[in-house]
Amino acid sequence: MKPWLITPERLTSEQIGLLDRLFDRGLERLHLRLPGAGEEEYSQVIEAVAAGYRRRIVVHDHPRLIGRYGLCGLHLPERIWKGMTDRPQLPDGCTVSASCHTIEDIESFPFRLDYCFLSPVFDSLCKVGYAGQFSPDSLGDRLRRIHLPVVALGGITPDRLPQLRRAGFASVAALGYVWLAEGRELMRWQELCTPAVICVGGVDPSAGAGITADVQTAENMGVRAYTVATAITFQGSDSYRGERWVDSADIIRQIESLSVEMEPAVAKIGLIRDSDTLSLVVDCLKKVFPSIQIIWDPVLRASADSSAEQADRFSLEDITALSRIDFITPNLPEARHLLGCEPDDEALLHFHRSSGVGLVLKGGHAEESVITDRIVYDGRCEALRLLRSGTEKHGTGCAHSTAFAAALALGQEPFTAAGMAQLYVSRLRESASGMLAMHKDLPADPVVRLMSEIDLQFITHRQPDLSELEEAEAVCRMGVRWVQLRMKEASDEEMLRTAHAVKAVCRRYGALFVVNDRISIARQVDADGVHLGKEDMAIAEARRILGSNKIIGRTCNTMEDVRRAYAEGADYVGIGPYRYTETKQRLAPVLGLKGYRAIAACMQAEGIRLPAFAIGGIEDADIPLIRDCGIGGIAVSGSLIRKIKKN
């Protein structure tokens, strides 16, 4: 349940200035509601929001603004929809929603909606005397019969989210709790939108693994972690001396005591005594938190334990609650033990289909130069690959499972969540030379807003006397704030080394760093995004791999290419070539100023508000001419390289 936000009826300049920062912090949908305001007043607010974030705005009352600014939907107040019979015609992909005040209104709505608000659920925080009309606990059966997402509005506070989730609301829309807290709006929003996980496992005195490390991992992923101790272990980073198990009844008491605190989205179970205790804990979690997802990391042996006796604690046949577990996250030795065979794709799929349980197989124990994790869910098996880097660490398996759980809690789909976990562990392995991993400074900063403020991009092109790293350093010193690393002929290993170095340069100068084509490299170095060619993978697939907070651009040569990229959800397009260029081997038809004018005019007429960069053989004198055509961004390579050499 990711909260949405509604603007107050009158936005101050200070509140308008907070909108981008709220989007930075994960706001996915903003309802812009200014009763009585005209298009001009609405436009002033929309234009104050970074272009990359406008797709997250739903406008009230003024449908013409949707195409003009590329907004994501239209919301209809009761006073408007009660006089309508047909669904408004909007650009493809835009939503239509409405405000309702009774269940009967929702059930008899005159046309198809994508979702609706139901209010006031609780006493309004903004309108004194506007009392709640519903008992959420009694709404559950009726909400489940409505084939439409219903969003709760009115009196929304963090402590009420568990009750609303249990009642069956698809989401909540906050208003007063955030905007009435003058000066503390961002903190209030963070309180509302930070999901929670429960980490069940042992206490590791070294803090490299177990529930202590779980808290660090979860918080770095942007998730609140609660802990339940199953054992006190006696271990260091490279030695294991035993454990003292917590009584099962005390484990259950810990879980039950948390039920009044929050409603966790996911539970991750690590070190646990045996199959019976595991089943007991799973049953308790499902009873106390009915909608919780459960991840079991089968710690058959601690990484610091060289003995074999722990491996006999579990047999899948003995786990009576197995079908209530959503994912198991074994490493290779653990998978061999649990499955009783080599965990190839066929064996993994057989287990998944027979049990209904998903799997994330951690591939770090294999000795290949490429680490291959496998995720099995929804009847399919998919691979996630990273080049091996860094050194072995105590607790990386534990961190992987917790990062996976945290990503699921953030709303990521399983494939993306598994990729985020793999990347998190890769960065832990690179974090320090010792056995203990360092969890600091791992989250990436938001980049969408920064992208909308930059209109010059540099694309590297290797020279006999100038490396990509030297080019990046030189252009950043010149003031360029967006670097795209393009290395068509390099091996993955060489490009990975260069990407790490170029990213470090970009970070030092506050520049964006995007990788050309190779999405696996972009993911492994945690670049700000990737630029895809016309024939490269679909934008949706790239988002599955990179996550929703990365920039994804697409090369275009025609207006049809631009339409396709916009429909796919590209964050920007590179349109070209402007003229013949020697930096491209397979050159598309040259566009020139005439081609740019035609494409810019079509984009304007069709309401395609997408940052566009001209590319291909552009010199300094061309830039004002291209911008006069309506193409605001410029991507250069050869002209800046010549300046570097000249200086």
Secondary structure, DSSP 8 states (H G I E B T S, - for coil): ---EEE--SS--HHHHHHHHHHHHTT---EEE--TT--HHHHHHHHHTS-GGGGGGEEEES-THHHHHHT-SEEEE-HHHHTT--S-----TT-EEEEEESSHHHHHT-SS--SEEEE--SS--SSSTT------HHHHHHHHHH-SS-EEEESS--GGGHHHHHHHT-SEEEE-HHHHTSTT-HHHHHHHHH--EEEEEEEE-TTSSSHHHHHHHHHHHTT-EEEEEEEEEEEE-SS-EEEEEE--HHHHHHHHHHHTTT---SEEEE-S-S-HHHHHHHHHHHHHHSTT-EEEE---SS-TT---SGGGGG--GGG-TTGGG--EE--BHHHHHHHHTS---HHHHHHHHHHH--EEEEB-TTS-SSEEEEEEEETTEEEEEEEE--S---BTHHHHHHHHHHHHHHTT--HHHHHHHHHHHHHHHHTS-SSSB---TT-S----HHHHHT--EEEE---BTTB-HHHHHHHHHHHT--EEEE--TTS-HHHHHHHHHHHHHHHHHHT-EEEEES-HHHHHHTT-SEEEE-TTS--HHHHHHHH-TTSEEEEEESSHHHHHHHHHHT-SEEEE--SS--TT-SS-----HHHHHHHHHHHHHHTT----EEEESS--TTHHHHHHHTT--EEEESHHHHHHHHH-
